[in-house]
Amino acid sequence: PLRHLDPALALGVAVPLGAGLYAALVWLFDIAGLRSQVEGRFRPAHPAAADPVAAE
């Protein structure tokens, strides 16, 4: 589909497009548990305690 483009431009478009597609599929299907690891890394380990003053 990129044959009408100059080869250097086609490569410059195809490589990021392919990397983005691969990253989207890895994230979507949780290949090798990578999404779980990323979510675990950025999720807080312990939930914040409720404010006792606000609960009253």
Residue pairs with C-beta under 8 A, 6 or more apart in sequence:
2 10
2 13
2 14
3 10
5 13
25 31
26 32
26 34
26 35
27 34
27 35
30 36
